[in-house]
Amino acid sequence: MFFAEELCEYNSNMEKQFFNEIIEILEEENPDAQLADGFNEALIGVSRNHFHHENTVAVYDAEQIIDILVVRDGMTLSGAHEFFEFNVQGSYVGKNTPLFIWTS
């Protein structure tokens, strides 16, 4: 049985391992893939759209990014949405730009 501290450490290690696996895929398939700085916890996978000859890119959970902005940065919910729309999702840097999805 896990104690609370051990469970948190286990979850943290699993999150790091998952993040590292995603980074390895991106480095192998598209070394030019861009990441959203400061939002590692919201990275949920990659998108492969080779049918249209597009690059493999990072995929983030938009709702998790909003939560990070509220909790970590102390933004209001509406402020976090506005910041996300203009400064994160709106910062297109070409075909290697991450995708942001809403999961609910």
Backbone torsions as a table, in degrees:
resi	resn	phi	psi	omega
1	MET	NA	135.5	179.8
2	PHE	-84.3	141.1	168.2
3	PHE	-87.4	164.4	-175.2
4	ALA	-55.5	-46.1	-179.1
5	GLU	-64.8	-41.6	180.0
6	GLU	-66.0	-38.0	179.2
7	LEU	-66.2	-43.1	177.5
8	CYS	-62.1	-42.5	178.4
9	GLU	-64.7	-41.2	177.7
10	TYR	-60.7	-48.2	179.4
11	ASN	-61.8	-41.1	179.0
12	SER	-62.7	-43.0	178.4
13	ASN	-65.3	-39.0	178.4
14	MET	-65.5	-40.3	178.9
15	GLU	-64.3	-41.7	178.1
16	LYS	-64.1	-42.4	179.2
17	GLN	-63.2	-44.2	178.4
18	PHE	-61.5	-46.6	178.3
19	PHE	-59.0	-46.6	-179.3
20	ASN	-63.2	-36.7	177.4
21	GLU	-64.6	-41.2	177.8
22	ILE	-64.1	-44.2	179.7
23	ILE	-61.3	-41.3	177.9
24	GLU	-60.6	-42.5	178.3
25	ILE	-61.8	-46.1	-179.6
26	LEU	-63.8	-42.2	179.2
27	GLU	-62.5	-35.8	-179.3
28	GLU	-76.3	-45.2	-172.2
29	GLU	-92.0	-28.2	179.5
30	ASN	-157.1	84.3	-178.4
31	PRO	-60.9	-15.8	179.3
32	ASP	-91.4	2.4	179.4
33	ALA	-58.3	136.8	179.8
34	GLN	-92.2	150.1	175.8
35	LEU	-116.8	154.9	176.3
36	ALA	-88.3	105.6	-175.9
37	ASP	-57.4	132.2	175.5
38	GLY	86.0	5.2	-176.8
39	PHE	-127.4	37.3	-179.5
40	ASN	-56.4	-36.4	-177.9
41	GLU	-65.3	-21.1	-177.7
42	ALA	-95.2	-2.3	178.2
43	LEU	-71.6	122.0	-174.6
44	ILE	-118.6	-5.3	179.2
45	GLY	162.1	-160.0	178.4
46	VAL	-129.8	160.4	174.3
47	SER	-117.4	128.1	176.8
48	ARG	-116.7	111.9	179.9
49	ASN	-123.3	63.0	-175.6
50	HIS	-75.1	-13.8	178.0
51	PHE	-59.6	-39.0	179.1
52	HIS	-101.5	18.8	178.2
53	HIS	58.1	37.0	176.8
54	GLU	-93.2	158.9	-179.8
55	ASN	-79.2	155.4	169.7
56	THR	-70.9	129.7	-178.2
57	VAL	-131.6	160.7	177.1
58	ALA	-71.3	147.3	177.6
59	VAL	-123.9	130.9	-178.9
60	TYR	-118.8	150.8	173.6
61	ASP	-85.9	110.6	-176.7
62	ALA	-59.5	-38.7	-179.3
63	GLU	-65.0	-37.2	177.5
64	GLN	-66.5	-36.6	177.2
65	ILE	-64.0	-43.1	176.8
66	ILE	-58.3	-45.7	179.0
67	ASP	-60.5	-41.9	178.9
68	ILE	-61.4	-43.8	179.9
69	LEU	-63.3	-37.3	179.3
70	VAL	-71.0	-50.6	-174.4
71	VAL	-75.2	-53.3	-174.9
72	ARG	-72.3	-43.2	-172.7
73	ASP	-99.9	-4.3	176.1
74	GLY	71.9	22.7	179.4
75	MET	-78.6	155.8	169.6
76	THR	-73.3	164.5	179.6
77	LEU	-61.0	-45.2	179.8
78	SER	-67.6	-37.1	176.8
79	GLY	-64.7	-38.6	178.7
80	ALA	-66.5	-41.1	177.4
81	HIS	-61.7	-45.9	-179.3
82	GLU	-63.5	-45.2	179.2
83	PHE	-60.8	-45.4	179.6
84	PHE	-59.4	-49.3	-176.1
85	GLU	-60.5	-40.7	-174.9
86	PHE	-91.5	-36.8	-171.0
87	ASN	-103.7	-18.3	-179.2
88	VAL	-111.6	-69.5	-179.5
89	GLN	-64.0	-33.9	-177.0
90	GLY	-82.7	0.1	-178.3
91	SER	-95.6	71.2	179.7
92	TYR	-71.5	126.6	-179.9
93	VAL	-124.1	29.9	177.1
94	GLY	104.2	-168.0	-172.8
95	LYS	-67.7	-6.0	178.6
96	ASN	-102.2	7.6	179.8
97	THR	-66.4	137.8	177.5
98	PRO	-62.0	159.4	171.8
99	LEU	-99.4	147.7	178.2
100	PHE	-125.3	123.1	-177.3
101	ILE	-119.1	151.8	174.9
102	TRP	-101.8	123.0	-173.8
103	THR	-92.0	-6.3	177.0
104	SER	-145.2	NA	NA
